[in-house]
């Protein structure tokens, strides 16, 4: 009867006996007792095998959250709080095998046979030897890696309300410094790995997605849906990054997206919805405080107070007792929502992963918004036993349309200013006749379009040669991306442009990558050998077209007809970039104890000069010693893993734009004989001798694990020296050029990185785990122009960090009765007092300024605590950034002090309060003091509470998994900074920013936001 029932189920299995080998817990990582509960024939309608059981550790304690999956299929379950599980094996499954896995434990496969109860005891993975890590052009076991490679915790890639994956890993990876200077929706954080190597050239990391470069294609990590990411690795030392040659000097970020697996389709839906507000508000003065400030200002400047408010248009509201909260008017409760749907599955020969996402963020400042719609399709097809092909396609569309309110103007407005005209339109000058500050809301009347699309298609062919050539593999990667972008704007009468001004900008970037990769792997005796060879070519073409017009009859046509403007102008630009590369890497290990890696890459780049070869060679070598695998360590029960690593090598940086080696002219229009004529003027002074920046790196690292890996982590010490800096050297203006790029100078970065993981408590239903990361970097300029002299104009100093604050040292405030005549002529009571550093009895720019601090942090850290109780999980992450000094624009308004409102938190000196830190309202800051302040902070970065529903309940609902969670981000910040936030940079009025990052303009001041979301992750089966 049993045999008949098994035939009905589609599996001919022995009716009795145990298929898994029975062993004791002392000799195997797994003790599996498989009990037959066969009590006779099953009814024919039961076309599944239901397997139940319990998963425990070596002590017999339950392992909640362990994964139990059917090998080769998507069927599976997670254990409940008691370690129990239930798995239903589908009809037709032949020789079913269950795979039991849990982080920190050795996975085990068990053949089921006709068993329906399986109790499994997992043994801790003492050395974590089997963890596979993505490295450049391949993968390696964690135990065999000789370089410094950090894996981003997968918990950071889900259940967090972020629009860019970099926001999720901020502070969680040692040595990776991520800062969000602007929280404008859709903005990309700035990232450095192990400090800033270059002064003028780009210092951002190189990003590779599924083996194809994302950097230098015009795309960004903001185009990647975080839900699509399977793993994310950061390559930091020479051994790890040298394989990327010219692109590796600033570190490399490798992203691998999810792919399909064999089995029935699995449908997953992830969603979160939440709200946003400012993490901290720098509150302006209310009506009474504003009036008092104006009275004090008039008294301190010796003027007669005629009216209680500065401007005529403020009087009506003052007399009526009407005030306006301009911060409230310019802001709103932000709304953030994300919907992600994916389908994955496949057969033994065809596997697929398809996902779609829609992200919608309504900003906290009115008018700001960000929408992203993306689609991804990953396909793998096994054509024969030796030939596999696949594709990785994705489309991302971003939208940042809309006019925007101005936060700086909102904070400057008088509470008695008039927001609206009588007809309901915005009043352009709420404090008329004061015209320095316009209504912060008039930006909402402008027409504005800001959109871009990233169409990316990658494919591969992989051939594994059989027979005598077993171990030899050839792979060809082909990547293409097309990124069109469009921005357009129109500013009309309602926004204080009486003529009307329209601007349009179109760009497109076409990028192509071709890689030929040959690899060979061979094991002989106790030795393992593998080789990877590469020949690749990359090309990027970039083109833009710009048009503008002014002088429109009315505002009806907006930017849609530039020809309607009285004056038009246009411009276009195009360039081409190319890179050819060859690379070879050899890995050798003996008995998993002695490890050796040698790499060499040769790159040829089109950006370098005609007088050079355009090629650079970047070699590296690394050794590793798995001490814990030595025979003399067998009885060292305390130590479960101990590996020593050392690497030495050179990487390069080509990070300048194309055509900087060529001397070019710019066109200029000028009158000639009464006719407007096109002429030429000096543009760029080329340097045909330009070549690579090169970084020489040394790294020594220790990977460790104690108490059966209950305590584990890594410690790295490094020193990087960068020579031949691509430095923009200043020239006398009489040459016709202001600067030229040259290979000059040298910088160094030394530092220490620590990652520590601990399982603090494992007791019954309760578990507590912690992760600590710490990194300290010391950045120094060793030389600039070959003469070991400082460059005062650029604030570059030998022996100091690249970016410093150089200014007077504040010694207090001159008080009534003190005489400043000798030291600081012209200073009066209430003016800032500065230290006489050179002791000559007077304050001068040459002798009394000093380095007050650095813009990069001296050290950073992160602490993650995760608590599990039954199906409930709590994750708390705290981030700290220390040793930053920045000028504080919120502390100085100079000659604008009497014209605008100021924050109540920013006080001022009076003869009564005798402030020793804040000047009087009459102080005009004649020395341009920047008010250097400590920008260090510790932040409760995110807290996530989640609940995983019991699998037994989900089986009744025919669901694969269900998790609900609540998450908060940027919840509270501990800091001495006075202002909106120590991380967000608030630009002073008039700052235009740079073309590569429009968020650095004063019109885009956007402080750090705090968010609260509710989320749902569900899978169907």
KOLSEMAR-451126 format. One record per residue (C-alpha): x, y, z. Coordinates in pm, whole numbers, plus 50000, padded with zeros to 5 digits. Layout:
BEGIN
XYZ;...
END
This chain:
BEGIN
500005000050000;502815023750087;504515018249753;501225025449572;500765057749766;504295069049681;503685061949316;500565083649326;502685111749470;505125107749182;508075096549390;509305060749406;511065059749739;511935031649981;509095025150222;511335023650520;514805031050643;516735062850692;518385079150390;520465103350593;523505088750762;523035085951138;526025100751324;526695113651669;526915150351750;530585146151843;531615135951495;529375156651271;527995191751259;524535176951238;522685151551445;519555142151256;517065117751395;514585108651129;511525091951269;509105072451055;505555080251150;504015058850883;500745045751008;499435030750689;498205042350351;497345078250285;494225088750099;494745095249733;493685131649758;496685139449983;499025147649693;501695162849916;504095150650182;503935171450498;507205171650691;507385186151040;510165188251292;512355210051508;515725227151456;517995231751757;521585241151829;524235219251988;522865226352334;519365216352234;518055252152234;515565261051962;516755280851660;513865303851562;514135318951215;516215290351069;515525283550702;514175250150589;513945247550210;513335220749952;516465217449741;515965228749383;512625245549452;511185276349619;509235256049873;510355262950226;509635277350566;511235295050860;511225279151203;508955294251466;509885306151814;510165270051936;512305259651638;509425240851482;508665239551113;506215225250864;507105219850499;504725207050234;506545188749955;504635192449625;503305164549417;505825150549170;508955158549368;511545131649306;513975122749586;513155153449798;515975168050001;515525194550271;518235220250331;518575234050685;520485266750729;520965294050985;523415322851005;526495312551201;525775275251160;526815249250906;524055241550656;523015205350612;521055185650355;518775156950458;517115132450218;513505127750327;512565094250187;509205085350341;509905103050668;507455129150795;509235140451111;512775154251097;514505168151405;517775185251325;520615197051544;522885222551373;526455228451476;527945263451483;530095272551185;533325277551370;535185292551078;532445304650839;534545289050566;531715283150324;530415318650296;530745329149933;531705365449874;531565384149544;534935398249442;536005414049118;535215391348822;534275361549036;533545348249384;535645333949665;535065316549993;535385340850281;538195319650426;540245322550107;540095360350067;543405378250115;542155413550060;539985436950264;536425430050150;533385440350355;529915426350296;526995449350365;524595433250617;521545420950427;519325434350703;520295469350585;518925462550237;515295458050341;512745472750580;514315507550572;512585537950417;515365549150182;515345560449820;519035552649765;520825521549887;523745542650011;521445557650273;520795522750408;524455513950460;525495547650606;527555540950918;527235503050897;530455494550708;533835503150859;535895526550642;532985537750424;532075574050494;528675583950355;527275618650414;523955633850309;524665671050281;521205676750133;517985657450189;516425669149863;514225639949748;516205617949512;519575632749608;522565609049607;524805609149917;528525615349881;530755585349951;534445580350022;536245548150111;539315551150334;539605588650301;540115613650022;543065605649797;542715633349541;542455671049575;540815681349248;540035647649091;537025626749183;537375606749507;534145586849486;534175548549467;533755528549148;530365511149131;529825478348944;526385462048909;526195425548797;529725427848661;529085458648443;530285493448551;527605517948661;530105545748727;531085567448430;527925557848241;525835586948365;523815564148592;523765564348971;522855541749259;519625561349280;518545542048970;518835508449149;515875494849340;517225483549683;514705454649681;516475440249375;519845437549549;520975402849656;524385412549794;526645442749821;530405441449879;532935469249936;536505463949813;538975484950008;542625474649990;545075470849700;544615433349665;540865437449629;540715468749408;543775464649185;541735442048960;539865473748858;543095492448789;542505528748699;539105528548864;540115512349191;542075538649382;539025551849566;537545517749645;534985496749463;531345488449542;530075455949390;526335449949366;524775416949269;521055417049192;518665388449259;518265360349008;515815332248960;516025297949117;514655264349014;511115257549131;507575269849113;507055307249073;507315327749390;505485360749399;506695386749646;505175420249729;507015445549947;505385478150047;505895506250294;504015538650353;505045565850593;505445602250675;508405625850696;509175657850883;512285677250973;514475659851229;515115693851387;513715728851321;515805760251364;512885781351477;512785818451376;511735845351624;508045850551683;506395884651665;507405897752008;510965884251980;511325899151632;510185933551753;512625932052045;515475922251815;514735952051589;514645975751885;517995962452006;519425965351656;518416001851625;519856009651968;523155991651901;523586009051564;522776043051713;519596048251512;516326062551631;513456037851660;510536052851467;508356022251406;508305989051592;509045969651273;511605977051000;509375979550693;506155996850594;504375965550470;504865949350810;502885976050995;499415964850892;499865929851030;501685943151337;498845966851421;496295939051362;498285914251568;498545890351271;501665869051241;502715843050985;504705811551062;506715811250741;508375777750815;504925762550850;503775779250529;506735766050329;506595730650463;504195701650482;504075666250616;506055645750369;504665612850245;506855583850138;505585551949978;507175523449789;505565493949612;507655465049485;506375433649311;508635405149199;508215370649045;510985344849044;511305308248964;512275285248682;513215250648573;516565233348573;517335250148242;515585283848260;515525306648566;514035341248588;513625370848822;511265399048727;510505429248943;508785462548921;508835491949162;507095525049209;508495549749461;506715582249543;508155608149782;506375640849857;508945663450016;508715681750347;509375714850170;506485723349940;507075716249574;509825690849627;508955655949509;510605624949367;509085596249175;510905565549049;509435537648841;511705508448764;511535474448600;514085446248607;514305413048427;517125388548502;517205356448298;519545326448302;519255298648045;521275266448052;521455256147686;523695225947734;525745210748012;528565234447922;526825265447783;524805291347974;523485324947857;521725352148049;520525387848054;520145415548310;517795442748191;516495472248384;514665504448317;514475532748568;512625565348521;513035594148766;510885625148799;511725656049008;509295680248842;507745710549004;508445745449134;509845747149486;509555768649797;512725784949930;513665774650285;516225802050343;513785829450251;511165813350476;513525814850773;514375851450693;510815864750664;509375888150923;506465872351112;504545903951017;505305900950645;502385898750402;502205865550217;499395873749974;498225902649762;494625913949777;493785891949475;495135860849646;498405858549454;501715856549631;503155890449728;506645891249581;508135913249857;506345905250186;508555930450371;508385958350112;510265981050060;512885955250164;513715937349837;516615915649943;514295887150035;511445875649814;508435855449914;509595819649978;506485806449805;506875822749463;509035793949343;505855773149340;504575794549051;507445784748820;507215757148561;509925731348609;510695697348455;513515674748570;513435639148436;515855612048338;515685575948225;518235548148258;517785520048005;520315493148077;520775459847901;523475434647992;524035399647862;526505371547907;527595339047750;529385314047973;531055282447851;532435255748084;534745232947894;534415195647968;536775165947968;540495172747980;539765209947997;537535206548302;537895237448520;538385260848225;535615286148176;535075314347927;532585342347984;531735372147771;529865401447927;528185427547711;526675458647861;524865488247707;523145517647871;521235546747728;520475575847961;518485604947823;517775634348054;515705665648025;515385696648240;513365727648158;512165757648353;510195789548309;510185818448553;507465844048490;505915875148635;504475857948940;507995847249034;509485882549001;510735879748643;509055908048452;510405896448115;509975859048157;512915835348124;512875800147979;515645774047980;515805739147833;518495712647857;518675678947686;521405653047726;521995617147632;524675592647736;525435560647547;527765535947717;529065502647594;531105476147774;532585443947636;534455419947862;536155387047776;536925366748087;538855334248092;539125315348419;540645282448524;540275263548851;542185232448952;542645213149275;545515188949320;546275172749650;545965199049919;546505227349672;543935249549507;544785270949206;542645294849006;543405320048735;541305348548593;542215367448278;540375397248130;540345417647812;537775445347808;536795477047627;534545505247742;533185534947555;530945563847650;529445590647429;527865621447582;525985649647410;523975679647529;521845707147377;520905738347568;518515766147479;517315797247661;515185827347587;513965858547763;511545886547686;508175869047647;504975888347585;503205867847851;503725836148053;501345813647861;503875794747649;506225786847937;509365769247805;507495752847518;508365778847251;511745795347296;511275812946967;508615834547128;511265851547339;512815884147227;516325871247291;517425835347238;520655816847286;521695780947228;524615758047289;525615722047232;528405699247341;529615663647278;532475641847395;533685606047380;535535585147637;537265551647589;539085526447808;540885494347707;542025469847974;543855437248027;544015419348361;545365387648515;544865373248864;546195341649028;544935327049356;546735298549524;546015281549855;547595251950026;545535231150264;543295261350332;546165274450545;548505294150321;546945318250073;548515338449795;547025363049543;548785382549270;547025406449032;548095429148750;545925451948539;546875473748245;544555502248148;544655526247857;542475557147887;541545583047630;541605611547884;545395613447899;547865633147694;549305627347349;552865627747489;552175597747714;551465561247640;547965565747788;548525531947955;549225523948317;550125491348494;548655484148836;550015453449016;549275439649362;550115409749577;548615395849896;549235367150133;547045351250396;547565326450677;544635307050822;546245301951159;543215284051300;543665256351043;547105247351176;547535214751364;548775232651674;545415250851693;543265219651711;543045220752089;542575258452105;538875255852180;538585292852259;539645303051906;537335292551626;538815313851347;542055332951309;543415345550978;546205370250911;546225390250585;548725413550420;548455431450086;550595455749890;549855471249553;549185500549328;545935513549183;545175543348963;542855572648916;542005588748584;539215609248738;539325640348522;536975648548241;537855642947878;539785668047669;541625683647964;544895674947788;543885695247483;544045733047455;540655745947346;538955779347287;535465790647375;533175810547151;532135845547249;529735869947088;530885906047065;530035936946854;532245943946552;531515973246321;528035974646469;527355937946400;527185910046658;530025886746564;531185852846690;534765852346813;537035830047016;538605833747357;540875811147564;539035781947716;541065752847851;544855751347862;545765715347786;548625694847921;549705667547679;551905651747948;549085643248188;549055607548316;547705586248598;547365594348960;548705563749136;547965551349488;550345527649667;548485508349935;549525486150224;547065467150439;547435442650725;544315425950853;543185400451106;539955380451084;538985364251413;536355343351581;536085331651942;533805308852140;532505289851841;532225322451648;530015337851911;532435366951893;533845373651546;535025402051329;537965417851153;540655443851221;542495462450944;545365487250946;546215505350623;548405532150470;547785547150126;550105571249945;548855588849632;551405604649400;551235624749080;548015641649187;545845654648906;546035689449052;544525721048909;547485744648932;546795782248935;548335803948662;548895841448632;545835855948464;548015874548213;548585840848042;544955841247937;544215810548149;543475807848520;544635771948576;545965739948421;545915703448527;549265688348615;550655657548792;551805673549114;551815666449481;551285637249713;548755627749980;548525600050238;545735582350425;546385560150724;543745543850931;542285515751133;539005496951086;537245473351322;534145452251277;532915431951575;529915408451577;528665392251896;525855369052000;525315382552349;522395361852472;520895329752337;518385317552590;515185299952493;512935322952295;515175353352348;518285362352150;520385393752146;523035401051884;525275431451835;527495445751564;530045473151627;531955491151351;534715516551406;536935534751159;539525561951197;541275578950906;544125603850906;544385623050581;547475644350503;548935665150219;552615655450184;553525678249895;551885701549644;554205717349391;557455699749470;558675726749708;556925715150028;555175748950052;551595756150150;548985770049911;547235795750127;544815807249858;543325772249823;543665764250196;546055735250127;548695729950393;551575705350406;551055679450678;547355687550716;544135671850578;543015681850229;539895699750352;540375721550658;538855752050822;541475779850827;540375810851014;540835833451314;540585817751659;537665831951853;538715844852196;535365859652304;533475892252262;534685927252343;532815939252649;531905974252764;534895990652928;537485969952737;539775988152497;540405971652161;542306001152013;545745985252027;544905949851920;541935954851689;541445991651593;537855999851516;536425971851728;533775982051982;531855964952258;529855936452110;532365928751835;534075894951818;537465892351986;540155871451817;543295855851960;546635872551889;548385840551780;551765855251684;551895878751985;552585910551787;549785929051964;547445932151666;545125910151463;546255904551105;545295878850835;548905867850789;549785860951149;546605853251337;544775826651140;545175789851207;543765755851118;540735751351341;539675716751225;538935693850936;535835687650726;536255649750716;535535630451037;538445618951250;536535587451335;533155571551275;531295543251437;528095523651441;526325501151691;523575477151587;521605457751846;519125431451732;516715415051975;514615384351895;511745371552107;509755343951946;508515359051618;509175395051725;512375412551617;513755446651716;516705462751541;518285494951674;521135512151488;523115541351633;525595560651422;528325584151538;530535608251342;533245626151540;535965651851480;534265673051212;534595710951206;532525732150968;531775768850921;528245775951037;526245798150802;523395799651054;525545819451299;526405848751077;524215872450880;526685901550872;525065933250735;521755914850677;521085911251050;518845941651068;516975932950750;515745897850827;514445875051096;516975853251276;516685820651472;515765823951836;518465798451917;521105821651771;521345848952033;523195881952027;525265903252263;523785931152468;525335952552738;523145934352988;523705897552892;527455902652820;527525872352585;531055859552531;530195838652222;527735859152016;528375894151874;526015923651883;523465929951611;525595958751488;528565936251411;529155934251035;531815906651044;534455926950854;537015898650873;534675873350714;534865850151012;533135817050931;532025807551284;533775773751283;531765749351494;531965713451606;529775693151367;530225659851545;527075640551625;525645607751749;522345597751595;519705571451656;519775563651288;517015538151260;514825515451470;512825487151314;510295464951488;509105435151284;506885404951332;507245372851130;503995353451113;503995317051213;504375293050922;501475271151038;499105300451007;500555309650669;500045274350541;496355277450616;496285310250424;498395295050143;501095321350193;504825315650172;505855342450421;504495373650584;506365400450776;504985433450901;507195460651041;507385496151165;510545516251110;511765550651212;514785568551067;516875597951196;514935596651519;517165618051742;520555634951718;522935642852003;525145672351905;526525706052011;525825720651668;523615751351656;521545749651342;519275726951142;521555696551147;525305690351167;525265667750859;523185688950623;525025718550472;522975750750469;524345773750200;524365811550262;522225833650043;523585837649690;525615805449678;525125791449328;526545756649385;528135736349106;526765722248784;527355685948886;525255689449201;522485715649188;521585706849547;524585727449662;522765759549566;521255781549838;517865777549669;517965740449759;518715742250132;516985711050262;517685699150619;517765662950737;514345646550762;512905621351006;510615593850877;508185568451018;506865540150802;504735508950822;505745480850592;504645446950467;506665419150302;504595390250170;505255360749940;502765338249766;503305302649664;
END
